[in-house]
Amino acid sequence: MYQTFIGLEVHIHLLTRSKVFCGCRSAFGDEPNSNVCPVCMGYPGVMPVLNIEAMRMGCLVARALNCRIPEKTWFERKQYFYPDMPKNYQISQFASPLGQEGWVEVEGGGVKKRVRIRECHLEEDAGKMIHTGTVSLLDYNRAGVSLLEIVTEPDMESGEEAELFVQQLRRAVRYLGVCDGNMEEGSLRADANVSLNLAGQGLGKKVEIKNLNSSRFIRLGLNYEIKRQSAMLDAGRTIVQETRLWNENRDETAPMRTKENAQDYRYFPEPDLPVFTPDEDFLKSVDAGLVELPLPRARRIEADYGLNEEQAFLICEEKALADYYESAVEEAVKLGLEQKDAALRVANRLLTEVKHILSREKIEPARIGELRLSSHRLAELTALVACGKISNKNAKQALEAVFAEDKDPATLIKERGWEQINDPAVISEAVKQVWEAEAETVASARAALEAGNQKKVKSLSAYLVGKTLAATGGRASPEIAGAQVEALLRVDD
């Protein structure tokens, strides 16, 4: 009955070493009020100086979001009372933001749509307020940190679409190396705007949900607000334009303040900063920072390597993980494997055993390059399994040993005697031993075979093969052992 319009304002902390308009260190978790100076504290007579790296990073994000970078861009003072910003105004962009009129394709979970980007603008962040009972404490370390705000058009229609957009944007800025995306630390957070109206009648009264610090809260907050506003409209009540907060303990939004209009901010040009005109060298430095982004990379890997969608998306979750994967596939091909065979084998081991090690050792996937199990070693192990030099079971042990002992797989396999047994005569001796020890199982399997109970035959055959592998320390070729067991079951003693 109602049409929903959702737009997001996503704020990301840029990974500059210093703040955007002064030389103070920009870092999370330092001692409160230890990274401050007269400029970011708003002392009289001080002069801001633009951090050119912040401008480059901002333009890099704008390019990645298909935005137009204007010939000239400048800063304004955005003024209202900021308890956490001493100078009581924020240096921001309004009339000519650094990125304009872009778009991004959002895809995943059955959703596929284009979201328009209204603008990307660079500004300074405010400080942090800590409320303890009746007292509010102020930490100004964050005041003046480089902040890029990405504003979308109201093109999304559900909390799920907004969640997907933020997740995709987070991956993109991490790929670009401009933001760590740690929402729990506040380096990526969002304000969500939502309005409802009868279909075809355009935007309704806008309600903003402020300071959402997880993609899940974005989804929950928006879906709650859609239900709340729908119920109000059904009851004939008027939606109030306001700002609300998400209460994660009660899973509901709560009023914060009535919404200000743009003119309340009293923007005027920042007199202490000149107009910024990007020259050819600057634009080249921006373009040099562009990389293949997660979504197109996942689609390419899916198409080129024959992976399924889920595998491709998991591998492309982090740039370092995708780089590691593609390097391992390339190395495996050099070792003689066909590309798609190598790609599937490496993906299966990476997404199971390697990720298990990362999780167990509490190593972020972004740090996979620090593993003793280099991409070359993973490729070597993959090739050894593919050519029958080691069984899958022992390959898992070898992978763990490589991680623990920092040795090449081939060296460990030789030292531990893990080479796969491919000699049929040797395996035949092991099968005969199992046959004698498991006479009852053999009899049951033959009876099932005569009765045509293929399910039971398969189960008992697998049991006998497992016993054969155990008798050889996991070294017997499962294929040869399986063929011999099947052949013996069909032969009368």
Buried (B, 14 or more C-beta within 10 A) or exposed (E): EBBBBBBBBBBBBBBBEBBBBBEBBBEEEEEBBEBBBEBBBBEEEBEBEBBEBBBBBBBBBBBBBBBEBBEEBBBBBBBEEBEBBBBEBBBBBBEBBBBBEBBBEBBBEEBEBEBBBBBBBBBBBBBBEEEEEEEEEBBBBBBBBBBBBBBBBBBBBBBBBBBBBBBBBBBBBBBBEBBBBBBEEBBBBBBBBBBBBEEEEEEBBBBBBBBBBBBBBBBBBBBBBBEBBBEBBEEEEEBEBBBBBBEBEEEBBEEBEEBEEEEEBEBEEBEEBEEBEBEEEBBEBBEEBEEEBBBEBBBBBBEBBBBEEEBBBBBBBBBBBBBBBBBBBBBBBEBEBEBBBBBBBBBBBBBEBBBEBBEEEEEEBBEBEEBEBBBBBBBBBBBBBBEBBBBEBBBBBBBBBBBEEEBBBBEBBEEEEBBBBBEBEBBBEBBEBBBEEBEEBBEBBBEBBEEEBEEBBEEBBEBBBBBBBEBBBBBBBBEBBBBBBBEBBEEEE
